Amino acid sequence: MWGMTLKKQLQEDLTAAIKARDELRSSTLRLTLTAVTNAEVAGTEARELSDDEVLKVITREAKKRREAADAFAQAGRADSAAREQAEGEVLAGYLPQQLGDDELTALVAEAVREAAAAGAEGPRAMGAVMKIVNPKVAGRAEGGRVAAAVKRALAG
């Protein structure tokens, strides 16, 4: 693993999944690598993504699976929901361990204190707190979850 880029890891895992005839895993990784490639050619110049950028792509893909699973579940399509959920779990294996609610609340509380020390208080401090907390969370919690925790902390 050391010295191997995340993209290379995804490619090797895809090859292994194909050999193992693991359809779920291979199709999930194939779609994710396509998303990585699309991100690489999206700018004015094609370039290799950093591991952090690849993580952002994986996070986005995992979020899509979660949203699709919810939508299918609400539409009563349990089989499709289960498939999306399973794909999401494949992707979750590449993401940093997600923060628990307690850890997130603690990080947010700390950021609120820092923002207050810098003069940002009350509901208007939202932006200042998000700026402080986002780098600390670094992909270990979804943006919406972080924002909700910040709103709760500022309301209290």
Summary of the structure (lengths in Angstrom):
residues: 156
radius of gyration: 18.5
end to end distance: 43.9
largest distance: 57.8
contacts: 414
relative contact order: 0.09
helix: 75%
strand: 0%
